[in-house]
Structures are given as C-alpha cells and as structure tokens.
Amino acid sequence: MDLAFRTAFAADTCGDLLYSSAPELYDYMFARGKITAQDYIAHEFRSRHGFIAHTIHTVAIADGEIVGVGAFYARDQYPALQRGSAYEILRFYGFLGVASVLRHASHAGSIIRRPRPGSIYIANLGVRADKRGRGVGSALIEYETARARAAGFEKMTLDVADNNPRAEALYRRLGFTFVKEKQFEGRKSSGVPNAKFMELSIGAP
C-alpha cells in the first residue's frame, strides 16, 4: 500500500480513529448524558488547542483517504497542550459541566504524563478497521521516528492499554521495550485499563 503523510487539517474526519485508540478512557472523560466522547473529540480536533487538536496529529493517506492518524509531541509542548484542553473543555461543556469533565480528565494523568526529556510521545494512534494489519500504524510511527531523529530526539515513547495485546505486539516488533506499568487512578468501575509505558531508543541523527 502506497502511503503519504501530512499534518492533519481541521477539516479532516478523524474522530472515530482517535476514539478507537482509547475508547474506555475517552468515554470516562468526555461522555456525559447525550454527549458522546466522539462529539467532544470532534470539537477539540477542529481547534488548535489541546491534546486532541489537529495541529499535533499526523495522518496517513492511501488513495486519497485517511487510513491512520496519530499525535506526536515533545515535553516542552505539554504545558500548552494541557492548558489548551482545559480551555476547550470549558468552551464545550460550559461552567455547569466543566468540573466533572476536568476531574475525570485529571485522572488520565495517572497513565498519560509529561514526556521525558529528549523524547517524542505517541498518542491517539488509530488505523481504519479495514486497513489494520497492513502496516499503516508501523509506517506512521516510522515516518515520525525519522523526523524525531533528524530533529535530535533520542527516544519515542508511548503508553499502551494492558488489554490491547495486538497493539503491544506491534510496538514490540518495532523495537519498543516495556519500561513500567501505570495504574489508572480514576473510578475502578469505569473499565479504563491500566497502561504499559514503552520506549524506543532512536539514537542521534
């Protein structure tokens, strides 16, 4: 499959792919009443602020269609992304709903933390269902790894849900190694899985 890569546009339709990367966590943070997690994801993706903003996402394109997406960011971007997500949550849910959403979103910090110095963090990696197993995710990571290496970064890092052995196997094939397990600190009945932190040393350019 021939793939092309570019930074995502606000008009791209990526909500379902982003949601598929962590459905339990996204539901826990953003689903409220008739509002689905996908509703909020679409809102923040269109913005320029936060961890779901299109500006930090790269898309993989085959035959003119988006078949994969992922977010890639460094340590120094994290504070602004954190503030941006809080701002967009307030805009979307309003003053009456923001407290609950921000509280649940803060629990995500137990498994998604500020990237380590010298590393690029990978998040929101999703591949279209009919294209899985065909190298889209690997190619997207390898593309961003080459860019990170050229920019002088030393590691690629990510967290994978401990109930997603298929994704973990992909990362291990790419050379990622397990570092530690992170315990989700939110409501235990939520179904949000714990995460395995993994890293890949990419060396100097």
N, C-alpha and C positions, 0 to 999 in steps of 0.2 A: 504494500500500500504506500503510495506517494503522499507524504505529509508536508505541510507548510506550517510555520509557526509565526504568531504575531501577538502583540499585546492586545488584550480584549478591548472591545468598544462598548460604550454604554448601551448601545442598541442590540448587542448580541444577546441571544436567548440561551442562557446557561444555567438558569435556576434549578432545573431538575438534576443536572450533572453535579452542581455544587451540593445540593441536598443529599445526593446519593453518597457523598464522601463521608457523611457522619449523620445519618438520619435521626438516631436516638438523641444525640446531643442537640441538633438543631430543633427538634420538637420540644425538648426540655427548655431550651432558651426562649424560643420565639412563638410557639403555638399557644394562642390564647382565644378561647371561645371559637368564633367563626373565622378568626385569623389563623391561617396556616403558616408553618415555618417558611414554605415556599413564597408566600406573599411578602414576608419581610425580606427574605433573601433577594428577591427581585428588586425591592426598593433599594437596599444598600448597594447592590451590584451596580445599579444605574448611577449611583452617586460617585463622588471622588473621595469619599471618606470611609475609613474603617477597614476591618479585616476581610470584608466581602466585596469591597469596591473593585470595579473592573480594572482600575489602574494598576493593581498589583497582580493581576491574573494574565496568564499566557494561554492562548487557545491553540489547539492542534486542528488543522483543517485538511479534509480529504474530499476531493471532488466538489469543492466549493461549500462544504458543510462542516460545521463544528462537530468534531467527534471526541474531543477531550479538552479538559481545562485544568488548571492548577494555579495556586497562588504561591509566590516566591518572594520572600522579604528578609531583610537583614536586621540585626539588633538595633541599629540606630533609627530604623523606621518604626519600631514597635510603639513608643510612647504616642506618636501622632496617630497611628492606627487605632490605638486604644481610645484616645480622645474622640477620634472620628466615629467609631462605632457607637460610643455613648451619645454623641450628638445626633446620629441618625436614628437611634432607638427613641430618643426623646421626640424627634420630629414625627416619627411614625406612630408611636403609641400614645403620645401626649402625656400631660402631667399626671393623669389619673392612673395610667397603666405602666408608667416607666419604672416605678420602684420594683415591682415584681420581676420585670424582664431584666433589669440591671442586676438584681440579686442573683437570678439564675445564671446570667451571663458571667458574673464574677466567679461562679463555681467552675466554669470552664478553665479558669486559670490554674486549677489543680492539675490539669493534663496538657494545657497549651500555655507555655511560658515564654518569656522573652528569649529570643535566640541567643545562643552563646556567641562570644566574640569570635570574629573570623568565620562565621558560618552563615549559610543561607538556609532558611527554614521553608519547608514544603508543606502546604496545607491545601485543603479543598480539592484534592486531586480526584477527578471524576472522568470516566470514559463512557461513551454511549453504549448501551447494553448490547447492541448488535455488532459492536466493534471490539468488544472485550476479548482478550486472548490473542490479539493480532498485533501486539507491540506498540500500541498507541501510548499507553502510560510510560513504558520504557523509553520510547523516543522523546517524549515530552521532558522527562527527567534528564535524559542525556543531553538534550538541547540546552536546558537551563544549567546543567552542570558545567558544560563547556563555557557558557557565558560567565558563570561564577568563577571558574578557574582563571579565565582571562582577566577578570576584574581583581584577582588577587585573593579570593576567598580560599579557605583551607578545607572546609567541610560542608557537606549537605546534611541536614538533619530533618527528622520528621517524627510524628507520633502516629502509630497505627493501632486501631482498636484491637483489643485482645480477642474479640470474637470474629475477626476477619483474617483467617489464616491464608486465604488466597492472596490478599494484598501483602501480607508479611512475606510470603514466599517470593513474590515479585521483587520486593525490596532486597531480600537476601540474594537473589540471583544477580541483582545489580551491584552487589558488594556491600550493602548496608549491614552493619552488625548491631546486635542488641546491646543497649547500654544499661537501661533500668526500666522498671515498671512504675507507672504513676497511678495512684489510686484516685478515682473520682470522688470528690468531697461533697457533691450535692446529694439530693434525696436518693436514698438507696433503691426505693421502689420505682424510680424513673426509668430503669432499664438502660441507662447510659453505661457503656462498658468502660473498664479501665483501659489504659493505653500503654503501649510499649514504645519507649523512646529509642530511636535508632539513628546511627550516623554513618556517613561515608567520607573517608578522607580522600580529598581530590588533589592535594599537593599544590605546588606552585605552577604558574603558567609556563 
